[in-house]
């Protein structure tokens, strides 16, 4: 049963998965900065820094929207195969279970979007 509106869910879920994508980007940046994975790491570091900046800007905007609409999303449970998130809106809450590989796929799509938007800016 749906307790929060489609718009609220869209904003909160984008915030959630974008936050996870930012964590992944930051871990990858850290790995690149501390290890010589490629013969020349600098272009990859620059790319990741650029998409990290874009992702942080988007997340900041989403956070402002969430604050104005009184939205929150928290991880409330985890298992080997699923992670539960609870979406809060005003006095309503809605629990959602996500299959962990589905979370990975959603994060991958966001990272690909960020890379594509970065390429458009660079063209």
Buried (B, 14 or more C-beta within 10 A) or exposed (E): EEBBEEEBBEBBBBBBBBBBBBEBBBEBBEEBEEEEEEEEBEEBBEBBBBBBEBBBEBBEEBBEBBEEBEBBBEEBEEEEEBBBBBBBBEEEBBEBBBEEEEBEEBBEEBBEBBBEBBEEEEE
